[in-house]
Amino acid sequence: MIPSEGLKKMKARIFERGARNKLFLLLSFLLGALVCLVPASKAQVSQGAIAGNVQDSSGALVPNAQLTVTSAETGVSYKTSSSSAGSYHFVNLNIGT
């Protein structure tokens, strides 16, 4: 039979191992979550787009219309023209344009 002092030491060692295992699992989970979140933060972009249709006052689509978007902050202008169906797309616009 194990003396009571030896039994206490054995229980303490088992508890320490369990606590270490739990800490290891927690740290592993947090590291895994961090690794998964880093690529998501790189997916953010600093540019945008504007798209739509050009219509006249009667609601008819206007083909080949000339359009200009100008940044209020920098004064930089971007130009495009509407398609034969009246749609337009401005792509790769800096934020704030």
N, C-alpha and C positions, 0 to 999 in steps of 0.2 A: 504494500500500500504506500502511496505517495504522501509524505508529510504535508501538512496544511500550508506551510511556507512554500514548499516546492510547487504545490498546486496553484497558489496565488501567482507565483512567477510565471508558470506555464500559461495561465489565463491572461496575464498581462501581455505576454509575447503574442498570443493568438490575437488579442485585441489590437495590438500595435500593427500586426500584419494586415488585419482587416481594414484598419484606418488608412494604412499606406496604400492598399489596393483601391480603396474608395477615392483617395486623393489622386492616385494615378489615373483612374478612370475619368474623374472630373476634369483633370488637366488635359487628358487626351481628347475628351469631348470638346472642350473649349478651343483647343488647337485645331481640331477638325472643322469646327464651325467657323473659325477665323479664316482658314484656308478656303472654305466654300464662299465666304463673303467677299474676299479680295477681288476675284474676277468680276463680280457684280458691280463693284465700285468703279472699275475701269470701263464699264460699259456706258457710263454717262458721257454725253457729248456736249460740246460747246457751240454747236451750230444747229440751225433749224431750217424749216422750209415753209413756204406759203403756197397754197394751191387753191384754185377756184375756177369760176367761169365768168366771162365778161358778158354782160347783158345790157341791152339798151333799155330805154324807158318803157317799152312795151313788153319787155321780158324776153325778147328774141336774143339768141346767142350771137355774139359779134366775132366773126373769124378774123384772124390776122391783125388784131388790135395790138398796138405798141404799149407796153407797160413798163413803169419804172418804180422801183422801191428805193427810198433814200433813208439812210440812218440819220436820225435826229442828233445823235451824239457825235458822229464822226463826219457826216456829210457824204459818205461813200454811197454811190448809187449802183444799183444792179438793174439791168434791162433784160427784157424778154418780150416775146410776142405770143399772143394766143394762137392756138392751133386752128385748123379749119373747122373744128367743132366748137370753138370758143373757149376752150379750157387753157389754163396757164399754170406753170409751176416755176417757182423760184426755189432753188435748192442751194445748200451750203451757205446759208445766210448766217452771219455772226449774230449772237444773242444781242438784242437791243436794236436791231435794224427795223 
